[in-house]
Amino acid sequence: MRGAALVAIAATIGNFLQGWDNATIAGAIVYIKNDLNLGTSVEGLVVAMSLIGATAITTCSGAISDWLGRRPMLIMSSMLYFVSGLVMLWSPNVYILCLARLLDGFGIGLAVTLVPVYISETAPSEIRGLLNTLPQFTGSGGMFLSYCMVFGMSLMDSPSWRLMLGVLSIPSLLYFAFTVFYLPESPRWLVSKGRMLEAKQ
């Protein structure tokens, strides 16, 4: 039970990052608009790019995870979070920023769709329902901590929206480490591929 709970907590870091990103862009867009002289429609596009990416990736994430496995897709999600955070930190113009937000959306889409599936397939039935509340809890926690961060940065003499968005790369490294070195593959997926010994282990 304890091991399954720790696996679920580690997996839901992806949902934490989703909440973190949603809150960060809400605060950072004020500074992005002023710095890059964005019109209202472009401002909306910058915010929406992650939603566009998430929507696009969810149309095929299930089929791909059935093919490759849950764990590789969670690893891919963590990598997308990390790369998008670095690109947002560097973004010299709105075009690169939109590209970074799109990559970020791909990471969000993979995490939001696959983490609940992964938890359902790894958790014992006795605590499965309880553990499946974790994605919502960690997502809300990510939003709260991000709003605190943005508020703190807004008190600086010259707040940097690039830094606000780029901080995403730091927790995504933790997510990557957990997905690579700690999370097992879903036993249900292994059974579906006929890998019975690995599933039992």
C-alpha positions as CSV (number, residue, x, y, z in Angstrom):
1,M,0.0,0.0,0.0
2,R,2.7,2.4,1.0
3,G,4.7,1.7,-2.2
4,A,1.7,2.2,-4.4
5,A,1.0,5.5,-2.6
6,L,4.5,6.8,-3.2
7,V,4.4,5.8,-6.8
8,A,1.1,7.7,-7.2
9,I,2.5,10.8,-5.5
10,A,5.6,10.7,-7.8
11,A,3.4,10.3,-10.9
12,T,1.2,13.3,-9.9
13,I,4.1,15.7,-10.1
14,G,3.0,16.0,-13.7
15,N,-0.3,17.4,-12.6
16,F,1.4,19.7,-10.1
17,L,3.4,21.1,-13.0
18,Q,0.1,21.6,-15.0
19,G,-1.4,23.6,-12.2
20,W,1.9,25.5,-11.8
21,D,1.9,26.5,-15.5
22,N,-1.7,27.6,-15.5
23,A,-1.2,29.9,-12.6
24,T,2.2,31.2,-13.8
25,I,1.0,32.3,-17.2
26,A,-2.0,34.1,-15.6
27,G,0.4,36.3,-13.6
28,A,3.2,36.6,-16.2
29,I,1.0,37.6,-19.1
30,V,0.7,41.1,-17.7
31,Y,4.5,41.6,-18.0
32,I,4.7,39.7,-21.4
33,K,2.0,42.0,-22.9
34,N,3.9,45.1,-21.8
35,D,7.4,43.8,-22.8
36,L,6.5,42.5,-26.2
37,N,3.7,45.0,-27.0
38,L,1.1,42.4,-27.7
39,G,-2.3,43.0,-29.0
40,T,-5.3,41.5,-27.3
41,S,-5.7,38.6,-29.8
42,V,-2.0,37.7,-29.6
43,E,-2.1,37.9,-25.8
44,G,-4.9,35.4,-25.8
45,L,-3.0,33.2,-28.2
46,V,0.1,33.1,-25.9
47,V,-2.1,31.9,-23.1
48,A,-4.1,29.5,-25.2
49,M,-1.1,27.8,-26.9
50,S,-0.6,25.3,-24.0
51,L,-4.3,24.4,-24.2
52,I,-4.1,23.9,-27.9
53,G,-1.0,21.7,-27.4
54,A,-2.8,19.7,-24.7
55,T,-5.9,19.2,-26.7
56,A,-3.9,18.1,-29.8
57,I,-1.8,15.5,-27.9
58,T,-4.7,14.0,-26.0
59,T,-6.3,12.9,-29.3
60,C,-3.5,10.3,-29.8
61,S,-1.9,9.9,-26.3
62,G,-4.1,6.9,-25.4
63,A,-3.2,5.0,-28.5
64,I,0.5,5.8,-28.3
65,S,0.6,4.8,-24.6
66,D,-1.1,1.5,-25.4
67,W,1.7,0.9,-27.9
68,L,4.8,2.2,-26.1
69,G,3.6,1.9,-22.4
70,R,2.6,4.4,-19.8
71,R,6.0,5.0,-18.3
72,P,7.8,6.1,-21.5
73,M,5.0,8.6,-22.1
74,L,5.3,10.0,-18.6
75,I,9.1,10.4,-19.2
76,M,8.3,12.2,-22.4
77,S,5.9,14.5,-20.5
78,S,8.7,15.4,-18.0
79,M,11.1,16.1,-20.9
80,L,8.6,18.4,-22.6
81,Y,8.0,20.3,-19.4
82,F,11.8,20.8,-19.0
83,V,12.5,21.8,-22.6
84,S,9.5,24.2,-22.8
85,G,10.6,25.9,-19.5
86,L,14.1,26.5,-20.9
87,V,12.7,27.9,-24.2
88,M,10.3,30.2,-22.3
89,L,13.2,31.4,-20.2
90,W,15.2,32.2,-23.4
91,S,12.3,33.4,-25.6
92,P,13.5,36.4,-27.7
93,N,10.1,37.1,-29.3
94,V,6.5,36.1,-29.2
95,Y,6.9,33.4,-31.9
96,I,9.4,31.4,-29.9
97,L,7.3,31.9,-26.8
98,C,4.3,30.5,-28.6
99,L,6.3,27.5,-29.7
100,A,7.5,26.9,-26.1
101,R,3.9,27.2,-24.8
102,L,2.9,24.6,-27.4
103,L,5.6,22.1,-26.2
104,D,4.5,22.9,-22.7
105,G,0.9,22.0,-23.7
106,F,2.1,18.6,-25.1
107,G,3.6,17.9,-21.7
108,I,0.4,18.9,-19.9
109,G,-1.8,16.8,-22.2
110,L,0.3,13.7,-21.6
111,A,0.3,14.2,-17.8
112,V,-3.3,15.0,-17.4
113,T,-4.6,12.1,-19.5
114,L,-2.1,9.4,-18.5
115,V,-1.4,10.0,-14.8
116,P,-5.0,8.9,-13.7
117,V,-4.7,5.9,-16.0
118,Y,-1.3,5.0,-14.6
119,I,-2.5,5.3,-11.0
120,S,-5.6,3.2,-11.7
121,E,-3.4,0.5,-13.2
122,T,-0.8,0.5,-10.4
123,A,-2.8,1.1,-7.3
124,P,-4.4,-1.7,-5.2
125,S,-8.2,-1.7,-5.5
126,E,-8.6,-0.8,-1.8
127,I,-7.0,2.6,-2.2
128,R,-7.4,3.2,-5.9
129,G,-10.2,5.8,-5.5
130,L,-8.3,7.6,-2.8
131,L,-5.1,7.8,-4.9
132,N,-7.0,9.0,-7.9
133,T,-7.9,12.2,-6.0
134,L,-4.2,13.1,-5.9
135,P,-4.0,14.6,-9.5
136,Q,-6.6,17.2,-8.6
137,F,-5.0,17.9,-5.2
138,T,-1.5,18.3,-6.6
139,G,-2.8,20.4,-9.5
140,S,-4.4,22.8,-7.1
141,G,-1.3,22.8,-4.9
142,G,0.8,23.7,-8.0
143,M,-1.4,26.6,-8.7
144,F,-1.3,27.9,-5.2
145,L,2.5,27.8,-5.0
146,S,2.9,29.4,-8.4
147,Y,0.6,32.3,-7.5
148,C,2.8,32.8,-4.4
149,M,5.9,32.8,-6.5
150,V,4.5,35.2,-9.1
151,F,3.4,37.5,-6.3
152,G,6.8,37.5,-4.7
153,M,8.5,38.2,-8.1
154,S,6.0,41.0,-8.8
155,L,7.4,42.9,-5.8
156,M,10.9,43.0,-7.4
157,D,12.0,46.3,-9.0
158,S,11.9,44.8,-12.5
159,P,9.9,41.5,-12.6
160,S,11.0,39.1,-15.3
161,W,8.3,37.1,-17.0
162,R,10.9,34.9,-18.6
163,L,12.1,33.9,-15.1
164,M,8.6,33.3,-13.9
165,L,7.9,30.9,-16.8
166,G,11.4,29.4,-16.8
167,V,11.2,28.2,-13.2
168,L,9.0,25.4,-14.5
169,S,12.2,23.6,-15.6
170,I,13.4,23.1,-12.0
171,P,10.5,20.9,-10.7
172,S,10.3,19.2,-14.1
173,L,13.8,17.8,-13.4
174,L,12.5,16.2,-10.2
175,Y,9.6,14.8,-12.3
176,F,12.0,13.4,-14.9
177,A,14.2,11.8,-12.2
178,F,11.2,10.0,-10.6
179,T,9.8,8.8,-14.0
180,V,13.1,7.4,-15.1
181,F,14.5,6.0,-11.8
182,Y,11.5,5.3,-9.6
183,L,8.2,4.7,-11.5
184,P,7.6,1.1,-12.7
185,E,5.8,0.2,-15.8
186,S,2.0,-0.4,-15.4
187,P,1.5,-4.1,-14.6
188,R,-1.8,-4.0,-16.5
189,W,0.0,-2.8,-19.6
190,L,2.7,-5.5,-19.3
191,V,0.0,-8.2,-19.0
192,S,-1.7,-6.8,-22.2
193,K,1.6,-7.3,-24.0
194,G,2.0,-10.9,-22.6
195,R,4.9,-9.9,-20.3
196,M,3.6,-11.8,-17.4
197,L,6.8,-12.2,-15.4
198,E,7.5,-8.5,-15.5
199,A,4.0,-7.8,-14.5
200,K,4.2,-10.0,-11.4
201,Q,7.5,-8.4,-10.4
